[in-house]
Amino acid sequence: MAAVRDGMAVLSRPREVAVRALKGAARDWAGVPRGPLGWVATRWVMPRLHSAIYPVMGQAAQLREEDELLEVACGSGVFLDQQAGQVRRVVGLDLSDLQVGLARERLAARIAAGTAEIVKGDAGALPWPDATFTVVTCMGSFEAFPEPERVLTELFRVLRPGGRAVLNIGERVAPGTATHRVWGEIWVWSEEDVRDMVERAGFTDLAITYASSAGDSRLLRVVDRFSGAIGQDLRIVHGTRPAELPTASRSGSATR
């Protein structure tokens, strides 16, 4: 029996090696882009894959001239560049040096004018004071955050009272799908669990809509058909920070 167990362990090693290699490639490609794969992803692939969701998010945010817009996991700054003319200021944060560099190039004129800022940083520890922004957004990234609840807490913190959040949190899943992680890293949420998670962070007036990740692109629709659970209609969560917070601490205890 020991020999059988040893043999099974040997056979499982190539699979483990392959899974680790795929995880590493996925991180370099789309998680925190770096290296040759990251360069291809940031320069060409991601802007095209996300092109259908940019106008959806922009419309959902109902941007106004006086808004100060934060995008967490802003990538190469395409969305911020598209929306910058509609608001007072745009700010982006990303963990990838490649993405931050490209976003700063794309928004160079606005950065010089003081109407844009791109920062390298962690979505779970935002480097801005409380109540800094009127709108916060994030797309295509929540699934990869190790601690999504912490990110939501930070987004709530930096949002002004009465401010709006428009967040892409996962994708449409079949009824009865339980929240789980693919490869132990990529979150797949049920809609009910997303609602609970966002409400626990303090957001109110929640609404959830869905938008095609392919838009009018035939190529992206083909990709969607073959991409399984990752690549379905995107879940868009709309919420607000109450204009007046209830008399409760962030830990959930209330004063009586």
N, C-alpha and C positions, 0 to 999 in steps of 0.2 A: 504493500500500500504506500509506503514511503516513496518507493521508486515511481509509482504512478503520480503521486502528488508532485514530486520533483519534475517529472516530465510535463505535467500540466503547467507548472510554473514557468518552465522554459518556453512552452508554446505561447503562453500569455505575454511574454516579454515583448515580442515584436509588435503586438497590438498596443501595448502600453507605450512603446516608443513612438508608434505611429500617431496615437492620440496626442501625446505631448508635442509632437512635431506640428500637428494640425492646429493645436491650441496656440503654439508660438506663432505660426504663420497668420492665424486669425488676429492675434494681438497686433502684429506688425502691419497687417493689412487694414484693419478697421477698428481695432480697440484703441491703442495709442500708436498711430502710424509712425513707422520709423524704417530706416533702411530702404533698399530698392523696392520692396513690396509697398511700403508706406508711401514712397515717392509717387509710384504709379497710382495708388489709391487716392492720394490727396490732389494730385494734379488733374486726374482725368475721371476716375471711376466714381468717387463719392459725389461730386457735383452733379453728375448725370443721374446716378441712382436716386438722389434726393430731389431732383429738379421738380418732380410732381408735387411734393409736399410743401415746398417753399410758398407758393401762392395760397395754399390752403391755410397754412399757419399764419401768414400775413393777414388774410381776411378774418380769421378767427380772432386775432388779437385786437381788431378794431382800432388800429393805431391812429393817434391824433398828433397834431403839431407839438403839443406840450409834453409828449411822452418821453421818458428816458427808458430805453429798451435794453434789457440784458438777455443775451443768449448764452446759456451754459452748454459746453461742448460745441462750440461754434464752428469747429472745423476750419476750413480755409476762408470763412467770412462771406460766403456767397449770399446767404440770407440777409445778413446785416447790411451788406452793400446794396441789396435790392430795396431794403426798407428804410435806409438812412435818410432819404429825401422826404420821408413822411413824418419824421419825429425830430425832437430837439437834439437827442444824443443817442448813439448806439455803443454798447459795450459788449465785448465777447470774452469768454474764458475757455481755454482748452488745455489739456495736459500734454499734448504733443508739440514738441519743438517745431516739427515740420509744419503742422497746421497753424501754429501761432505766427511763424515767419511768413507764410503765404497770406494769412489774413491781414497782417500788418502791411504787406505790399499792396494788397487789394484796396485797403482803406487808407493808404498813406496820406492822401490829400486831406481827408477828414480828420485824421489823427493830428496832422500839422495845424489844422484849423481849430482843434480842441473840441470837435464834435464827435469823436470816436476814440475808443480805447480798446486795445487787445491785450489780455493778460494771460500769462501761463500760470495755471493753478489747478487746485483740486476742487471738484464740484461739491465735495463734502466739507469744505472749509473755505468759504468764499471770503475774499479779502476786502470786503466793503462794509461800512457801518450799517446798522439797522435802518430800514425804511429809506433806502437809496433810490430804488427804481419804481416806476409806475407799471411796468409790464416785464414779466419774465417768461422766457421760452426755453424749450429744450426739445430736440428731436433726434431720433435715431441713436440714442445713447443710453437711455434709462435701463435697458435690458442688461447692459454690461457693467452698471455701477454695482460694486460689491455691497454697498449699504444704501439702497435707494431711499430708505426712510430718512437717513441723515441728510441726503441731498434735498429732499422735500422740506425738511426743517430749515435748512439754510436758505432755500428759495423763499420760503415764507418770511424768514427774518429780514431779508434785504428788500422785500416788497413793501411799499408804502400802504398804509391803511386805505382801503378802497381800490387798491391796485389789482391788476388782472394777471392770471397765470394761464398760459396755453402750452400744454405739455404733451408730447407724444410719448405715451407710456405703454409700450408693447403693441400687440396686434390683435386682431380679431381671432378668437379661438372657438372651437366647437363647444356647444353647450355641455356642461358637465366636466370640462377640463379643469383639473386641479392645478393650482399654482405649483410650479416646479422649476428646476434649473437644468438646462441642457449642458452636458459635459461638466456639470457642477459650477458653471460660470455664467451662463446666459439665462436670464429670467424669462419665464413664460407665465403670465398672470391671468387668472380669471378676472372678469370685469368686476365682480363683487369684491374681490380682494384689493383691486386697484382703488375702488371707491373708499373702502375702509382705510387704506393706507394714506390716501390724500386727505381725507377728513381728519384723521388722527394728527396730521401735520398742522391742522388749523384752518384749512381752506373751506370756504362755504360756497353756496350757489353752484354746486357741482353739476356739470353736464358732460356726457360722454357721447362723442360722435365718431364716425369712422370715415376714412378717406382712402381711396385707392393709392397704393404705393407706386402705381405705374402711370396714372394719369392717362393722357392720350397716346403715350408711347407704345407702339407695337412691340418693340424690343423688350421693354420692361414688363409688358404683360406676359410675354413668353417666359421671361425670367421668373415671374411670379408663379406661373403654372408649375414650374419644376423645382421651386425652392422650398416646398413643403411648409412647415410651421413658421419658418422665417421668410417673410415675403408676402403675407396676406394683407388685407386692409389694415391700415394703421389706426390705432386707437388714439383719439385726440381728447384730452381731458381739459375742460375749462373750469376755472375756479377763481375765486376772489379772496383777498384778505379783508376780513370785516373792517368797516370803517371804525368801529369801536369794538375792542376785544372784550370777551366776557371776563368776569372776575375770576379767572382761573390761571393757575401757573401752567407753564409749558409741560410740566410733568403730569398734568391732568387733575391735580387736587384743586378744589374750589374753596373760596372763602365763603363762609356762611354767616 
